[in-house]
Amino acid sequence: MTRDRPTRLRREAGGFAIGSFLFALGAVPFYADAVGPTITNLTFVIGAVFFTLAALIQLALSGRRPPRQRTNRADRADWWSAAVQFAGTLLFNASTVAALITVVNTDARVGDGWRPDAWGSLAFLVASALAVVATTQRDGLWDPQARTWRCTWLNMAGSVFFGISAVGAFVIPSTSDLVSQLWANLGTFLGALCFLAAALLSRREVTAEEAGGA
């Protein structure tokens, strides 16, 4: 590692941790009842910004340009995973801002943020699948001794839960009700907890490697 890389990795992990914590907090009904819908949606907006900043650091660490064909498969999968995930975070910025506008502006259309939310969740699933490909190329599909193994699968689980949340958050046009309020919140909460665990684990492993002189 270069001298600056561990710092940037910690910032990346910290950004994902803060974003995940805010998404988990916003999905807790008691919090939403206590602060109201505007603050709740603002919590998601701020969380999405931290996701985007962390994803930008991850993409920068993966390389500024798409890898060439002669690059090994794991590195190619890593770069595309970071790129797709960054795009997904931008879509989450769009969906959370749309939700906030809907709350603040009574004339806004309910559910306008669902499409970017759904595409953002799909992008996270694709990014997680590519990360699994990269990890499999380096460490095998299931290797508890590998450094990145746990983080990769925690992120995959988080992406699955976010996908479930997106389905639950679909607004039925005829009634303006969600498909499932329970899964819209629970999927977000569980997914955010998975992302939070992965971020904290990643940060701890970077610190451990730096302390060991890696």
Residue pairs with C-beta under 8 A, 6 or more apart in sequence:
1 209
1 210
1 214
5 61
6 206
6 207
6 209
6 210
8 57
8 60
8 61
9 61
9 202
9 203
9 206
10 203
10 206
10 207
11 54
11 57
12 54
12 57
12 58
12 61
12 202
13 54
13 199
13 200
13 202
13 203
13 206
14 54
14 199
14 203
15 50
15 51
15 53
15 54
15 55
15 57
16 50
16 51
16 54
16 55
16 195
16 196
16 198
16 199
16 202
17 196
17 199
17 200
17 203
18 47
18 50
19 47
19 48
19 49
19 50
19 51
19 54
19 195
20 47
20 51
20 158
20 192
20 193
20 195
20 196
20 199
21 47
21 192
21 196
22 43
22 44
22 46
22 47
22 50
23 44
23 47
23 48
23 188
23 189
23 191
23 192
23 195
24 188
24 189
24 192
24 193
24 196
25 31
25 43
26 32
26 40
26 41
26 43
26 44
26 47
26 188
27 185
27 186
27 188
27 189
27 192
28 185
28 189
29 185
31 40
31 43
32 40
35 43
37 103
38 100
38 103
38 104
41 96
41 99
41 100
41 103
42 100
44 96
44 99
44 100
45 93
45 96
45 97
45 100
47 96
48 89
48 92
48 93
48 95
48 96
49 93
51 89
51 92
52 86
52 89
52 90
52 92
52 93
54 89
54 199
55 82
55 85
55 86
55 88
55 89
56 86
58 82
58 85
58 86
59 79
59 82
59 83
59 85
59 86
61 82
62 78
62 79
62 81
62 82
62 83
63 79
66 79
66 80
66 83
67 75
67 76
67 79
72 137
73 133
73 134
73 137
74 133
74 134
74 135
74 137
74 138
75 134
77 130
77 131
77 133
77 134
77 137
78 130
78 131
78 134
80 130
81 127
81 128
81 130
81 131
81 134
82 127
84 123
84 126
84 127
84 130
85 123
85 124
85 127
87 123
88 119
88 120
88 121
88 122
88 123
88 124
88 127
89 120
90 120
91 116
91 117
91 119
91 120
91 123
92 116
92 117
92 120
94 113
94 116
94 120
95 113
95 114
95 115
95 116
95 117
95 120
96 113
97 113
98 108
98 112
98 113
98 116
99 113
101 108
101 112
102 108
102 109
102 110
102 111
102 112
102 113
110 171
110 176
111 170
111 171
111 173
111 176
114 166
114 169
114 170
114 171
117 166
117 169
118 166
118 170
120 162
120 166
121 159
121 162
121 163
121 165
121 166
122 163
124 158
124 159
124 162
124 163
125 159
125 160
125 162
125 163
127 159
128 152
128 155
128 156
128 158
128 159
129 156
131 152
131 155
131 156
132 141
132 152
132 153
132 156
134 152
135 146
135 148
135 149
135 152
138 146
138 148
139 146
139 148
139 149
140 146
142 149
143 149
144 150
147 205
147 209
150 198
150 201
151 198
151 201
151 202
151 205
154 194
154 195
154 197
154 198
154 201
155 194
155 195
155 198
157 191
157 194
158 190
158 191
158 192
158 193
158 194
158 195
158 198
159 191
160 191
161 187
161 188
161 190
161 191
161 194
162 187
162 188
162 191
163 187
164 183
164 187
164 191
165 183
165 184
165 185
165 186
165 187
165 188
165 191
166 187
167 179
167 180
167 183
167 187
168 178
168 179
168 180
168 181
168 182
168 183
168 184
168 185
168 186
168 187
169 178
169 179
169 184
170 178
170 179
171 177
171 178
172 178
172 179
178 184
